[in-house]
Amino acid sequence: MTVTADPRPMRGIAAMAVVALLSFVLVACENDGSDAQQGAAASTSALPASSAGSPDPALANKIRAFVEQTIDEQHLRAVIVEVTKSREPVISAAFGETMSGVPATVDMHFRNGAVAISYVATVLLQLVDEGTVSLDDKLSTWLPEFPHADQVSLGQLARMTSGYPDYVRQQAMLDALYADPFHTFTPEELLAYVKDLPLLYEPGTNWSYAHTNYVLLGLAIEKITGTPMDQLVQRRVLDPLGLDNTTDPGNPSIPEPVLHAFTPERRPFLQVPEGTPFIEESTFWNPSWTITHGAIQTTDIADLTASAIAIGEGSLLSSESHQAMVSTDLRGFGSPIEGCPTCFQQSEGYSYGVRLITTGDWVMQNPMLAGEAAAMAYLAQEQVSIAVAVTYEPEAFDADGNARNEADQLFRELGAIVAPDHAPPIKR
């Protein structure tokens, strides 16, 4: 196994993302934090390079040992991890390979998926702080022609309580996606898959994860400000936070060096027989289907860490808006309903504020798409941040090309090691 230290101080696409979300929610609802793992014992060997400059080398060694164990047990191709306490680096290291014979490194870039939605939510809440909009304003003020817009508020879009169906759950959209994973979807194309469908429930009466919400919210914010989303996020979030390695290139490219990803998730669509070896490189598949245009980004582990801290502390928001973002008020809210696979009751293990997940005492995001997964998390009580990015070996996937979000799982395991008094809810 290759381990590369940081010299600085410091199904994939659609169905798999939903499976990963629901699989954790089910165990979290059952467990709500009672089975947190305490991690592997500290190594007694000499300090690795990734621990040598750490203010807590024993803890760094314990983290490293656990990641090394996990990368083998869970069939991971690469893991990049960074942990800080009080903004001081505990460990920043890369494990495994990006491609055969090419070691993963901490400066590699990868897609950040839903992390960028936290930036969009930050822009929305900044507009609230400035008195430009209210979370109670109806979508119809800016998108009057979209169905049910007069019933749905900006806050309901942001909290995933609008009732709009998820375009990612529509078979026609999935077929188009898997037929050509390099296709560029426009927001209008994505919304066309659901615009004629009825609401799943009356807005504000239930909760369901739907990519539709943030495509609509992005379009509304552009109408509100008269500014493209990529410019808004750059000016209002990325520049103030110094996230120089986070960018929306407007196409599927990723800056060098690249963390490469591989997935068999098109196996069912291509009708590859079970038992036949099948894996595709998905690194440069087009992620335009994922969220609002202008916020489809690549990043690196350092920027993921900085985002976890800044979003977790609300450094770009008023105290009131930050509290809304990290609110746990939805815990206990919502319920499963027929025809809505992502409707469920919010819990200690997984609940929503304004586009930020709370889990136990942590706030976090856990994107997963096209053979890669990531997690960023922050524990305010102990000023701990955890950032993880992973890619997978073929053995990590089931017969349908699905896999668990191992970045999310690693965050939870590492959280129990770094902050055992605030261990994130987890069940193996």
C-alpha positions as CSV (number, residue, x, y, z in Angstrom):
1,M,0.0,0.0,0.0
2,T,1.2,3.5,-0.9
3,V,0.8,6.2,1.7
4,T,1.7,9.8,0.7
5,A,2.0,12.4,3.4
6,D,1.1,16.1,3.0
7,P,4.2,18.3,3.1
8,R,2.0,21.3,4.2
9,P,1.1,22.0,7.8
10,M,-1.7,21.4,7.8
11,R,-24.0,3.2,-8.4
12,G,-22.3,6.1,-8.2
13,I,-24.3,8.3,-10.3
14,A,-28.0,8.3,-9.5
15,A,-29.3,5.1,-8.0
16,M,-26.2,4.5,-6.0
17,A,-26.4,7.9,-4.4
18,V,-29.9,7.2,-3.2
19,V,-29.1,3.7,-2.0
20,A,-26.2,5.1,0.0
21,L,-28.4,7.8,1.5
22,L,-31.2,5.4,2.5
23,S,-28.9,2.6,3.7
24,F,-27.4,5.0,6.3
25,V,-30.7,6.5,7.2
26,L,-32.1,3.1,8.0
27,V,-29.3,2.1,10.3
28,A,-29.1,5.6,11.9
29,C,-32.8,5.6,12.7
30,E,-32.3,2.2,14.4
31,N,-29.2,3.2,16.2
32,D,-29.1,6.9,16.7
33,G,-25.5,6.8,17.9
34,S,-25.5,3.9,20.3
35,D,-22.9,1.8,18.6
36,A,-20.1,4.3,17.9
37,Q,-16.7,2.6,17.3
38,Q,-13.7,3.7,19.3
39,G,-11.2,2.9,16.6
40,A,-8.0,0.9,16.3
41,A,-5.3,0.9,18.8
42,A,-2.4,3.3,18.3
43,S,0.6,1.9,16.4
44,T,3.7,1.2,18.3
45,S,6.0,1.6,15.3
46,A,8.0,4.7,14.5
47,L,6.0,7.7,13.5
48,P,5.0,7.8,9.8
49,A,5.8,10.9,7.7
50,S,2.2,11.9,7.8
51,S,2.3,12.0,11.7
52,A,5.8,13.5,12.2
53,G,4.6,17.1,12.2
54,S,1.4,16.5,14.0
55,P,0.7,18.1,17.4
56,D,-0.8,14.7,18.4
57,P,1.4,12.1,16.7
58,A,-0.2,9.2,18.6
59,L,-3.7,10.2,17.4
60,A,-2.3,10.6,13.9
61,N,-0.9,7.1,14.0
62,K,-4.2,5.7,15.3
63,I,-6.0,7.4,12.4
64,R,-3.5,6.1,9.9
65,A,-3.7,2.6,11.2
66,F,-7.5,2.6,10.9
67,V,-7.5,4.0,7.4
68,E,-4.9,1.3,6.3
69,Q,-7.2,-1.4,7.8
70,T,-10.3,0.0,6.2
71,I,-8.8,0.5,2.7
72,D,-8.1,-3.3,2.6
73,E,-11.3,-4.4,4.3
74,Q,-13.7,-2.3,2.2
75,H,-11.9,-2.7,-1.1
76,L,-11.0,1.0,-1.6
77,R,-8.6,2.1,-4.4
78,A,-7.6,5.4,-2.7
79,V,-8.3,7.3,0.4
80,I,-7.4,11.0,1.1
81,V,-8.0,12.2,4.6
82,E,-7.4,15.3,6.6
83,V,-8.2,15.8,10.3
84,T,-7.7,19.0,12.3
85,K,-8.3,20.1,15.9
86,S,-8.6,23.8,16.7
87,R,-7.5,24.4,13.0
88,E,-4.2,22.6,13.7
89,P,-3.5,19.6,11.4
90,V,-3.6,16.2,13.1
91,I,-3.0,14.3,9.9
92,S,-3.2,14.9,6.1
93,A,-2.3,11.9,4.0
94,A,-3.2,9.9,0.9
95,F,-3.4,6.1,0.8
96,G,-3.5,3.7,-2.2
97,E,-3.5,4.5,-5.9
98,T,-5.3,6.9,-8.2
99,M,-4.6,4.5,-11.1
100,S,-2.6,1.3,-11.2
101,G,1.0,2.1,-10.3
102,V,0.2,5.8,-9.6
103,P,0.1,6.7,-5.9
104,A,-2.7,9.0,-4.7
105,T,-1.5,12.3,-3.3
106,V,-3.1,14.9,-1.0
107,D,-3.1,17.6,-3.7
108,M,-5.3,15.6,-6.1
109,H,-8.6,17.1,-7.3
110,F,-12.0,15.4,-7.2
111,R,-15.6,16.4,-7.5
112,N,-17.3,17.8,-4.4
113,G,-20.9,17.1,-5.4
114,A,-23.3,18.2,-2.7
115,V,-20.7,20.1,-0.8
116,A,-21.3,22.9,-3.4
117,I,-25.0,22.9,-2.4
118,S,-23.8,24.2,1.0
119,Y,-22.3,27.1,-0.9
120,V,-25.6,27.8,-2.7
121,A,-27.4,27.7,0.6
122,T,-24.9,30.1,2.0
123,V,-25.6,32.5,-0.9
124,L,-29.3,32.2,-0.2
125,L,-28.9,32.9,3.5
126,Q,-26.6,35.9,2.8
127,L,-29.5,37.3,0.7
128,V,-31.8,36.8,3.7
129,D,-29.3,38.5,5.9
130,E,-29.2,41.5,3.5
131,G,-33.0,41.7,3.5
132,T,-33.2,40.9,-0.2
133,V,-35.4,37.8,0.3
134,S,-37.1,35.8,3.0
135,L,-37.2,32.0,3.3
136,D,-41.0,32.4,3.3
137,D,-41.0,34.0,-0.2
138,K,-42.8,31.9,-2.8
139,L,-40.9,30.5,-5.8
140,S,-43.5,31.9,-8.0
141,T,-42.1,35.4,-7.5
142,W,-39.2,34.5,-9.8
143,L,-40.3,31.3,-11.6
144,P,-44.1,31.9,-12.0
145,E,-44.5,29.4,-14.8
146,F,-43.1,26.4,-13.0
147,P,-45.9,24.1,-11.6
148,H,-46.8,24.6,-8.0
149,A,-44.4,27.5,-7.6
150,D,-47.1,29.5,-5.8
151,Q,-47.3,26.8,-3.2
152,V,-43.6,26.3,-2.5
153,S,-41.3,28.7,-0.6
154,L,-37.5,29.2,-0.9
155,G,-37.1,27.8,2.6
156,Q,-39.0,24.6,1.6
157,L,-36.7,24.2,-1.4
158,A,-33.7,24.7,0.8
159,R,-34.9,22.3,3.5
160,M,-36.1,19.6,1.1
161,T,-39.7,19.9,2.2
162,S,-41.2,21.2,-1.1
163,G,-42.8,17.9,-2.2
164,Y,-41.3,18.1,-5.7
165,P,-40.4,14.7,-7.1
166,D,-36.7,14.0,-7.7
167,Y,-35.7,13.9,-11.4
168,V,-33.0,11.5,-10.5
169,R,-35.7,9.0,-9.6
170,Q,-37.3,9.1,-13.1
171,Q,-36.4,6.2,-15.3
172,A,-36.3,8.3,-18.4
173,M,-33.7,10.5,-16.9
174,L,-31.6,7.6,-15.8
175,D,-31.8,6.0,-19.2
176,A,-30.6,9.2,-20.8
177,L,-27.8,9.5,-18.3
178,Y,-26.5,5.9,-18.7
179,A,-26.9,6.0,-22.4
180,D,-24.5,8.9,-22.6
181,P,-22.7,9.7,-19.3
182,F,-20.8,12.5,-21.1
183,H,-24.0,14.4,-22.0
184,T,-24.4,18.0,-20.7
185,F,-27.8,18.3,-19.1
186,T,-29.3,21.8,-18.8
187,P,-31.5,22.8,-15.8
188,E,-34.4,22.9,-18.2
189,E,-33.8,19.4,-19.4
190,L,-33.6,18.1,-15.8
191,L,-36.7,19.9,-14.7
192,A,-38.6,18.6,-17.7
193,Y,-38.5,15.1,-16.2
194,V,-40.7,16.2,-13.2
195,K,-42.5,19.5,-14.1
196,D,-45.7,17.7,-15.2
197,L,-45.7,15.3,-12.2
198,P,-47.9,16.0,-9.1
199,L,-46.3,17.0,-5.8
200,L,-45.5,14.0,-3.6
201,Y,-47.1,15.8,-0.6
202,E,-48.3,19.2,0.4
203,P,-45.3,21.5,0.7
204,G,-44.0,21.7,4.3
205,T,-45.7,18.5,5.5
206,N,-43.0,15.9,4.8
207,W,-39.3,15.6,3.9
208,S,-37.7,14.0,0.9
209,Y,-34.3,14.3,-0.8
210,A,-34.8,15.7,-4.3
211,H,-32.1,17.2,-6.6
212,T,-35.0,19.1,-8.1
213,N,-35.1,21.5,-5.2
214,Y,-31.6,22.9,-5.7
215,V,-31.9,23.2,-9.5
216,L,-35.0,25.4,-8.9
217,L,-33.3,27.3,-6.1
218,G,-30.3,28.0,-8.2
219,L,-32.5,29.4,-11.0
220,A,-34.4,31.5,-8.5
221,I,-31.3,33.0,-7.0
222,E,-30.0,33.9,-10.4
223,K,-33.3,35.7,-11.1
224,I,-33.2,37.4,-7.6
225,T,-29.6,38.7,-8.1
226,G,-29.4,39.0,-11.9
227,T,-26.0,37.2,-11.6
228,P,-25.0,33.7,-12.8
229,M,-24.6,31.2,-10.0
230,D,-20.9,30.5,-10.7
231,Q,-20.1,34.2,-10.2
232,L,-22.2,34.4,-7.1
233,V,-20.6,31.4,-5.4
234,Q,-17.1,32.6,-6.5
235,R,-17.6,36.2,-5.1
236,R,-19.6,35.4,-2.0
237,V,-18.1,32.1,-0.9
238,L,-15.0,30.8,-2.6
239,D,-13.0,34.1,-2.6
240,P,-13.8,35.1,1.0
241,L,-12.8,31.6,2.2
242,G,-9.7,31.5,0.1
243,L,-10.8,28.3,-1.6
244,D,-8.4,28.6,-4.5
245,N,-8.5,24.9,-5.5
246,T,-12.3,24.8,-5.7
247,T,-13.8,25.7,-9.1
248,D,-16.7,25.2,-11.5
249,P,-15.0,24.8,-14.9
250,G,-18.3,24.7,-16.7
251,N,-17.4,21.3,-18.3
252,P,-16.4,17.8,-17.0
253,S,-12.7,18.7,-16.8
254,I,-10.7,18.3,-13.5
255,P,-7.5,20.2,-12.8
256,E,-4.3,18.2,-12.5
257,P,-3.4,16.2,-10.5
258,V,-6.6,14.1,-10.7
259,L,-8.0,11.5,-8.4
260,H,-9.3,8.9,-10.9
261,A,-12.6,7.1,-10.3
262,F,-14.0,3.7,-11.6
263,T,-17.4,2.2,-11.4
264,P,-19.5,-0.7,-12.7
265,E,-22.8,1.1,-12.2
266,R,-23.8,1.0,-15.8
267,R,-23.8,-2.8,-15.7
268,P,-27.6,-3.2,-15.5
269,F,-28.2,-0.6,-18.2
270,L,-25.7,-2.2,-20.5
271,Q,-27.1,-5.7,-19.6
272,V,-23.7,-7.0,-18.7
273,P,-24.2,-10.5,-17.4
274,E,-23.7,-11.1,-13.6
275,G,-20.3,-12.6,-13.0
276,T,-18.8,-11.0,-16.1
277,P,-15.9,-8.7,-14.9
278,F,-17.0,-5.1,-15.7
279,I,-15.6,-1.7,-14.6
280,E,-15.4,1.6,-16.4
281,E,-13.3,4.7,-15.7
282,S,-15.9,7.4,-14.7
283,T,-13.5,10.2,-13.8
284,F,-14.6,12.5,-16.6
285,W,-18.3,11.6,-16.9
286,N,-20.3,14.8,-17.0
287,P,-21.7,15.7,-13.6
288,S,-24.1,18.3,-15.0
289,W,-27.1,16.2,-13.7
290,T,-26.1,16.6,-10.1
291,I,-27.1,20.1,-8.9
292,T,-27.7,23.6,-10.1
293,H,-25.5,24.8,-12.9
294,G,-22.7,27.1,-11.8
295,A,-22.1,25.0,-8.7
296,I,-20.8,21.8,-10.2
297,Q,-17.3,21.8,-8.8
298,T,-14.0,20.1,-8.3
299,T,-11.9,20.6,-5.1
300,D,-9.1,19.1,-3.1
301,I,-8.8,17.9,0.5
302,A,-7.4,21.2,1.9
303,D,-10.4,23.1,0.5
304,L,-12.8,20.4,1.8
305,T,-11.3,20.9,5.3
306,A,-11.6,24.7,5.0
307,S,-15.2,24.4,3.9
308,A,-16.1,22.1,6.8
309,I,-14.7,24.6,9.3
310,A,-16.2,27.7,7.6
311,I,-19.6,26.2,7.0
312,G,-19.6,24.6,10.4
313,E,-18.8,27.9,12.1
314,G,-21.0,30.0,9.9
315,S,-18.2,32.4,9.2
316,L,-20.0,34.0,6.2
317,L,-23.5,34.3,7.9
318,S,-25.2,36.1,10.6
319,S,-25.7,34.1,13.8
320,E,-29.4,33.7,13.0
321,S,-28.8,32.4,9.5
322,H,-26.1,30.1,10.7
323,Q,-28.4,28.6,13.3
324,A,-31.0,28.0,10.6
325,M,-28.4,26.2,8.5
326,V,-27.4,23.9,11.3
327,S,-30.8,23.6,12.9
328,T,-31.9,20.2,14.3
329,D,-35.6,21.3,14.4
330,L,-36.5,18.7,11.7
331,R,-35.5,15.8,13.9
332,G,-38.6,13.7,14.4
333,F,-40.3,15.3,11.3
334,G,-41.3,13.4,8.2
335,S,-42.5,9.9,7.4
336,P,-42.3,7.3,4.6
337,I,-45.0,7.4,2.0
338,E,-45.8,5.2,-1.0
339,G,-44.0,6.4,-4.2
340,C,-41.4,8.4,-2.4
341,P,-38.3,6.3,-1.7
342,T,-36.4,9.2,0.0
343,C,-39.3,10.2,2.3
344,F,-38.4,9.3,5.9
345,Q,-38.4,10.6,9.4
346,Q,-35.5,12.8,10.3
347,S,-33.5,11.6,13.2
348,E,-30.4,12.2,15.3
349,G,-28.5,10.1,12.8
350,Y,-29.6,12.2,9.8
351,S,-31.5,15.5,9.8
352,Y,-31.5,18.6,7.7
353,G,-31.1,22.3,8.4
354,V,-30.8,24.6,5.4
355,R,-28.9,22.2,3.1
356,L,-26.6,20.9,5.7
357,I,-26.8,17.5,7.4
358,T,-26.7,17.2,11.1
359,T,-25.7,13.9,12.6
360,G,-25.3,13.6,16.3
361,D,-23.3,16.7,17.3
362,W,-21.7,17.1,13.9
363,V,-22.6,19.0,10.8
364,M,-21.5,17.5,7.5
365,Q,-22.0,16.8,3.8
366,N,-21.5,13.4,2.1
367,P,-21.5,13.5,-1.7
368,M,-21.3,10.3,-3.8
369,L,-21.3,10.0,-7.5
370,A,-19.7,8.1,-10.4
371,G,-17.4,5.9,-8.4
372,E,-16.1,8.4,-5.9
373,A,-17.4,9.6,-2.5
374,A,-16.4,12.3,-0.1
375,A,-17.4,13.7,3.3
376,M,-16.7,16.9,5.2
377,A,-17.7,17.2,8.8
378,Y,-17.2,19.6,11.7
379,L,-17.7,19.3,15.5
380,A,-18.1,22.7,17.0
381,Q,-17.8,21.5,20.6
382,E,-14.2,20.4,20.1
383,Q,-13.4,22.4,16.9
384,V,-12.6,19.1,15.0
385,S,-12.8,18.9,11.2
386,I,-12.7,15.7,9.2
387,A,-12.4,15.6,5.4
388,V,-12.3,12.4,3.4
389,A,-12.3,11.4,-0.3
390,V,-12.4,7.8,-1.5
391,T,-12.5,5.7,-4.7
392,Y,-13.3,2.1,-5.1
393,E,-11.9,-1.3,-6.2
394,P,-14.3,-3.5,-8.2
395,E,-14.9,-5.7,-5.2
396,A,-16.6,-2.9,-3.3
397,F,-19.7,-2.9,-5.6
398,D,-22.6,-5.3,-5.5
399,A,-24.1,-7.1,-8.5
400,D,-26.1,-4.0,-9.6
401,G,-23.1,-1.7,-9.4
402,N,-24.0,-0.1,-6.1
403,A,-21.6,0.6,-3.2
404,R,-21.8,2.2,0.3
405,N,-20.6,5.7,0.8
406,E,-17.3,4.7,2.5
407,A,-16.2,8.3,2.9
408,D,-19.3,8.9,5.1
409,Q,-18.5,5.7,7.0
410,L,-14.9,6.7,7.4
411,F,-15.9,10.0,8.8
412,R,-18.0,8.3,11.4
413,E,-15.4,5.9,12.4
414,L,-12.7,8.6,12.6
415,G,-15.0,10.9,14.5
416,A,-15.3,8.2,17.2
417,I,-11.5,8.0,17.3
418,V,-10.8,11.8,17.4
419,A,-13.8,12.9,19.6
420,P,-15.1,9.8,21.5
421,D,-17.3,11.9,23.7
422,H,-19.2,13.1,20.5
423,A,-19.0,10.0,18.4
424,P,-21.1,10.3,15.3
425,P,-24.1,7.8,15.0
426,I,-22.8,4.7,13.3
427,K,-23.6,1.0,12.8
428,R,-21.4,-1.4,10.9
